[in-house]
Amino acid sequence: MPNKIEFAIFSPQVAIAWPALLDRAQACEKLGFHSIWLVDHMWARGMPDLDHHECLTTMAGLAAATERIRIGTLVICNSYRNPGLLAKSLTTIDHISNGRLEIGIGAGWMDEEYRAYGYEFPSMGKRLRQLEESLQIIKALFADKRANFKGKYYEVADAPLNPKSIQKPHPPIMIGGSGEKVMLRIVAQYADRWNCPAGYEDFGHKLNVLKNHCKAVGRDFNTLTISEQLLVCLGKDDAEVEQKWQMAKRFPFSATGIKGKPDQIVAQLRERVNRGVTMFTIFFSDFAPPPTLEMFAREVMPAFK
């Protein structure tokens, strides 16, 4: 088993008030979770009337009110922000957090959200090409005294980014997505971590495709870390597990989720670690109330120290 396995909380900010979200982040910090991950949406699909805080400002708020837990978004929608402005916002959050920012980014997908807020919703191919240009600009801004890039969709000219990020050469970049022809090639070329989205059909196949892309672009696959977006249904006994699972089955995440008492969860996590996963971005099926977070931290996480 790898030396260090990380556990993160995937915490979509839908229908959760700011004080409750802050309480969750601070509780996860005390319990030893690696990071907390928000979503970059204007609303949750199918639930437009529920409250939903914007992700970058929420990240900044959490950064100012915590000390150790790392803060990210699973994932930032590339389409919603100019890459220069995004890099500026991200380096600011890195400073507010004293170097605890995680950059999760993807190509975007929720078409009705684009249209409602006045964004063009390009084809998947165009969104992927735009994402790749953005990644080149963001990395150049973090690394160079003056960044220059002219692409088909974006450009920067003699652009400074000051202050530079606390984390060098830049905060870790995690890319979420599993498209085999283009997205996994972008992961191989630009990411520090790949997050495998829940609902995949064959993890081993996806991993082999990613390895082949790394080889094609001259990347050492071992320099890329692997995380998995994972639904976890945890209960203190069989009855509680099954009661929670009835609700969990409604989520699309359930297709690749796991369920059980703490010892059963440990065994299932070990299977995933053995196939290369070193970080789990966990969505708890009961929406992560304090007793569930505490049970996981007390009875599951120590098995991986």
C-alpha positions as CSV (number, residue, x, y, z in Angstrom):
1,M,0.0,0.0,0.0
2,P,1.3,3.5,-0.8
3,N,2.8,5.4,2.1
4,K,0.1,8.1,2.2
5,I,-3.6,7.8,1.4
6,E,-5.7,11.0,1.6
7,F,-9.3,11.4,2.4
8,A,-11.2,14.4,1.1
9,I,-14.8,15.6,1.5
10,F,-16.8,16.3,-1.7
11,S,-19.2,18.9,-0.4
12,P,-21.5,20.5,-3.0
13,Q,-22.7,23.8,-1.5
14,V,-26.3,23.2,-2.5
15,A,-29.0,24.0,0.1
16,I,-26.4,24.6,2.8
17,A,-26.1,27.9,4.5
18,W,-22.7,29.5,4.9
19,P,-22.5,28.9,8.7
20,A,-23.3,25.2,8.2
21,L,-20.7,24.9,5.4
22,L,-18.1,26.6,7.5
23,D,-18.9,24.3,10.4
24,R,-18.4,21.3,8.2
25,A,-15.1,22.5,6.9
26,Q,-13.8,23.2,10.4
27,A,-15.1,19.8,11.7
28,C,-13.3,18.1,8.8
29,E,-10.1,20.0,9.6
30,K,-10.3,18.8,13.3
31,L,-10.9,15.2,12.2
32,G,-7.9,15.1,9.9
33,F,-9.4,15.1,6.4
34,H,-7.0,16.2,3.7
35,S,-9.3,18.7,1.9
36,I,-12.8,19.9,1.2
37,W,-14.1,20.2,-2.4
38,L,-16.9,22.4,-3.6
39,V,-18.7,22.5,-7.0
40,D,-18.7,25.3,-9.6
41,H,-22.3,25.7,-10.4
42,M,-25.0,28.4,-10.3
43,W,-27.5,25.9,-9.0
44,A,-27.8,22.1,-8.6
45,R,-29.3,20.4,-11.7
46,G,-33.0,20.1,-11.3
47,M,-33.1,22.2,-8.1
48,P,-32.7,25.8,-9.3
49,D,-34.6,27.3,-6.4
50,L,-32.3,26.1,-3.7
51,D,-29.6,28.3,-2.3
52,H,-26.2,27.8,-3.9
53,H,-23.1,29.9,-3.1
54,E,-20.5,30.7,-5.8
55,C,-17.4,28.6,-5.5
56,L,-14.4,30.9,-5.7
57,T,-15.8,33.4,-3.1
58,T,-16.8,30.5,-0.9
59,M,-13.3,29.0,-1.2
60,A,-11.8,32.4,-0.1
61,G,-14.1,32.5,2.9
62,L,-13.2,28.9,3.9
63,A,-9.5,29.7,3.4
64,A,-9.7,32.7,5.8
65,A,-11.6,30.7,8.5
66,T,-9.5,27.5,8.6
67,E,-5.9,26.7,9.2
68,R,-4.9,23.2,7.9
69,I,-7.5,21.7,5.6
70,R,-6.9,22.1,1.9
71,I,-9.5,23.7,-0.3
72,G,-10.6,22.9,-3.8
73,T,-13.4,22.7,-6.3
74,L,-14.4,19.6,-8.1
75,V,-14.3,21.1,-10.6
76,I,-14.0,24.7,-11.7
77,C,-15.8,25.2,-15.0
78,N,-13.3,26.6,-17.5
79,S,-15.9,28.4,-19.5
80,Y,-17.1,30.7,-16.8
81,R,-13.9,32.8,-16.3
82,N,-11.2,34.3,-18.5
83,P,-8.1,32.2,-17.7
84,G,-6.0,35.3,-16.7
85,L,-8.7,36.4,-14.2
86,L,-9.0,32.8,-12.9
87,A,-5.3,32.5,-12.3
88,K,-5.4,35.9,-10.4
89,S,-8.3,34.7,-8.2
90,L,-6.6,31.4,-7.5
91,T,-3.3,32.8,-6.5
92,T,-5.1,35.2,-4.2
93,I,-6.9,32.2,-2.5
94,D,-3.5,30.5,-2.2
95,H,-2.3,33.5,-0.2
96,I,-5.4,33.7,1.9
97,S,-5.1,30.0,2.8
98,N,-1.3,30.3,3.3
99,G,-0.7,27.7,0.6
100,R,-3.6,25.3,1.0
101,L,-5.3,25.8,-2.4
102,E,-6.0,22.8,-4.7
103,I,-6.9,23.7,-8.3
104,G,-9.6,21.4,-9.7
105,I,-10.6,22.3,-13.2
106,G,-12.7,20.8,-16.1
107,A,-14.3,21.6,-19.4
108,G,-17.9,22.2,-18.1
109,W,-21.0,20.3,-18.9
110,M,-24.3,21.7,-17.6
111,D,-25.8,23.2,-20.7
112,E,-28.9,24.8,-19.1
113,E,-26.7,26.7,-16.7
114,Y,-24.6,28.1,-19.5
115,R,-27.6,29.3,-21.3
116,A,-29.4,30.7,-18.3
117,Y,-26.4,32.9,-17.4
118,G,-25.7,34.0,-21.0
119,Y,-22.7,31.8,-21.8
120,E,-22.2,30.2,-25.2
121,F,-22.4,26.4,-24.8
122,P,-19.8,25.1,-27.4
123,S,-19.4,21.6,-28.6
124,M,-17.5,19.2,-26.3
125,G,-14.5,19.3,-28.7
126,K,-14.4,23.1,-28.5
127,R,-14.7,23.1,-24.7
128,L,-11.8,20.7,-24.4
129,R,-9.7,22.8,-26.7
130,Q,-10.5,25.9,-24.7
131,L,-9.6,24.0,-21.5
132,E,-6.2,23.1,-22.9
133,E,-5.5,26.7,-23.9
134,S,-6.5,27.9,-20.4
135,L,-4.2,25.4,-18.7
136,Q,-1.3,26.7,-20.8
137,I,-2.1,30.3,-19.8
138,I,-2.6,29.5,-16.1
139,K,0.6,27.6,-15.8
140,A,2.5,30.3,-17.7
141,L,1.1,33.0,-15.4
142,F,2.2,31.1,-12.3
143,A,5.7,30.3,-13.7
144,D,6.8,33.3,-15.8
145,K,7.6,36.9,-14.9
146,R,5.5,37.9,-17.9
147,A,3.2,35.4,-19.6
148,N,2.7,35.4,-23.3
149,F,0.3,33.1,-25.2
150,K,-1.8,33.5,-28.3
151,G,-4.3,30.7,-29.0
152,K,-7.4,30.3,-31.0
153,Y,-9.7,31.2,-28.0
154,Y,-7.6,33.0,-25.5
155,E,-4.5,35.1,-25.3
156,V,-2.3,37.0,-22.8
157,A,0.4,39.6,-23.7
158,D,3.3,40.4,-21.4
159,A,1.0,39.6,-18.5
160,P,2.3,39.7,-14.9
161,L,0.8,37.7,-12.1
162,N,1.8,39.1,-8.7
163,P,2.0,37.9,-6.1
164,K,3.1,34.5,-7.3
165,S,1.5,31.6,-5.5
166,I,2.9,30.4,-2.2
167,Q,3.0,26.8,-3.5
168,K,5.7,26.3,-6.2
169,P,5.7,26.2,-9.1
170,H,1.9,26.5,-8.6
171,P,-0.9,24.9,-6.5
172,P,-1.6,21.3,-7.4
173,I,-3.8,21.0,-10.5
174,M,-6.4,18.3,-10.6
175,I,-8.4,17.6,-13.7
176,G,-11.7,15.7,-13.5
177,G,-13.0,13.9,-16.5
178,S,-12.6,10.5,-18.2
179,G,-13.0,11.0,-22.0
180,E,-10.4,8.7,-23.5
181,K,-9.3,10.4,-26.7
182,V,-8.8,14.0,-25.5
183,M,-9.5,14.6,-21.8
184,L,-7.2,11.9,-20.5
185,R,-4.5,13.2,-22.9
186,I,-5.0,16.7,-21.4
187,V,-4.6,15.1,-17.9
188,A,-1.4,13.4,-18.9
189,Q,0.0,16.6,-20.3
190,Y,-1.0,19.2,-17.7
191,A,-2.4,17.7,-14.4
192,D,-0.7,16.9,-11.1
193,R,-3.6,14.7,-10.2
194,W,-6.4,12.9,-12.1
195,N,-9.8,12.6,-10.5
196,C,-11.8,9.7,-11.9
197,P,-15.4,10.7,-11.8
198,A,-17.9,8.4,-10.2
199,G,-20.0,6.2,-12.4
200,Y,-17.2,4.8,-14.6
201,E,-17.5,1.4,-16.3
202,D,-14.0,0.1,-16.1
203,F,-11.4,1.8,-13.9
204,G,-8.6,-0.4,-15.0
205,H,-9.2,0.4,-18.6
206,K,-9.3,4.1,-18.0
207,L,-6.1,3.9,-16.1
208,N,-4.4,2.1,-18.9
209,V,-5.6,4.7,-21.4
210,L,-4.1,7.4,-19.2
211,K,-0.8,5.5,-18.9
212,N,-0.7,5.3,-22.7
213,H,-1.3,9.0,-23.0
214,C,1.5,9.7,-20.5
215,K,3.9,7.6,-22.6
216,A,2.8,9.5,-25.8
217,V,3.5,12.9,-24.3
218,G,6.7,11.9,-22.5
219,R,5.2,12.0,-19.0
220,D,6.3,9.7,-16.3
221,F,3.0,8.2,-15.1
222,N,4.4,7.8,-11.6
223,T,4.5,11.6,-11.3
224,L,0.7,11.7,-11.6
225,T,-1.4,11.0,-8.6
226,I,-4.8,9.3,-8.8
227,S,-8.0,10.2,-7.0
228,E,-11.5,8.8,-7.2
229,Q,-14.8,10.5,-6.7
230,L,-16.6,8.0,-4.4
231,L,-20.0,7.7,-2.8
232,V,-19.7,6.1,0.6
233,C,-22.6,4.7,2.5
234,L,-21.4,4.1,6.1
235,G,-23.4,2.8,9.0
236,K,-22.7,1.4,12.5
237,D,-24.6,-1.8,11.8
238,D,-26.2,-3.7,8.9
239,A,-29.6,-2.2,9.5
240,E,-28.3,1.4,9.4
241,V,-26.3,0.6,6.3
242,E,-29.3,-0.8,4.4
243,Q,-31.5,2.1,5.6
244,K,-29.0,4.6,4.2
245,W,-28.5,2.7,1.0
246,Q,-32.1,3.0,0.1
247,M,-31.6,6.7,-0.2
248,A,-28.1,6.4,-1.7
249,K,-29.4,4.3,-4.7
250,R,-31.1,7.4,-6.0
251,F,-27.7,9.1,-6.7
252,P,-25.9,8.5,-10.0
253,F,-22.8,8.1,-7.9
254,S,-24.2,4.8,-6.5
255,A,-23.1,2.8,-9.5
256,T,-19.5,2.9,-8.3
257,G,-20.2,3.6,-4.6
258,I,-19.4,1.4,-1.6
259,K,-21.5,0.6,1.4
260,G,-20.9,-1.1,4.8
261,K,-19.9,-0.9,8.4
262,P,-16.4,0.6,9.0
263,D,-14.5,-2.7,8.6
264,Q,-16.2,-3.4,5.3
265,I,-15.5,0.1,4.1
266,V,-11.8,-0.3,4.9
267,A,-11.7,-3.5,2.9
268,Q,-13.3,-1.9,-0.1
269,L,-11.1,1.1,0.0
270,R,-8.0,-1.2,0.2
271,E,-9.1,-2.8,-3.1
272,R,-9.1,0.6,-4.7
273,V,-5.8,1.5,-3.2
274,N,-4.3,-1.7,-4.7
275,R,-5.3,-0.5,-8.1
276,G,-3.6,2.8,-7.8
277,V,-5.9,5.3,-6.0
278,T,-4.2,7.4,-3.4
279,M,-6.9,9.9,-2.7
280,F,-10.6,9.7,-2.3
281,T,-13.0,12.6,-2.8
282,I,-15.9,11.2,-0.8
283,F,-19.6,12.1,-1.0
284,F,-21.3,10.6,2.0
285,S,-24.7,9.2,1.1
286,D,-26.3,10.8,4.2
287,F,-24.9,14.2,3.3
288,A,-22.1,14.0,5.9
289,P,-23.6,14.8,9.3
290,P,-21.1,15.1,12.1
291,P,-21.7,11.5,13.4
292,T,-20.8,10.1,10.0
293,L,-17.7,12.2,9.6
294,E,-16.6,11.3,13.1
295,M,-17.2,7.5,12.5
296,F,-15.3,7.6,9.3
297,A,-12.4,9.5,10.9
298,R,-12.3,7.4,14.0
299,E,-12.9,3.9,12.5
300,V,-11.8,4.0,8.8
301,M,-9.0,6.5,8.3
302,P,-6.6,5.1,10.9
303,A,-6.4,1.9,8.9
304,F,-4.6,3.9,6.2
305,K,-2.0,5.7,8.3
